[in-house]
Amino acid sequence: MSDIRQIAEAYAKRVGYDNIRPAGAKGGFSYFHAFNQSSIGHKTGLPHIIKINEVGQLSVVKNLQERMWAVKEEVKLL
């Protein structure tokens, strides 16, 4: 899990975010929410959710239902 987290952190920094938060796991994928610490408490649009499989392949979640599922899981983990 730490390798997957490091992949997520590196991606977040590369695209301009300074923080990630685990957002659940499903179907062999680990989900993460990438965001800027300064935006907490502000409505900034759709969350930037990424998913990483066990091999380390990263993909950005575009599907709205999948994003909303990840957000609900993230809230459960807080």
C-alpha angles and dihedrals in degrees: 000000000000091000090052090048090051090052090051092048092049091050092048092052091046093055095042106267123124102200142039132195128195110253104186138278131259137160095002094310129113113213126211134184113221116203145143116261090225092060096061109125093019127103105236103163130264117358118253102240123181131184129206126194126216091268092057100253110149127207133175114240110236099165109101095213091051091048092051091048089053092049091052090049091048090055090051090053095052 
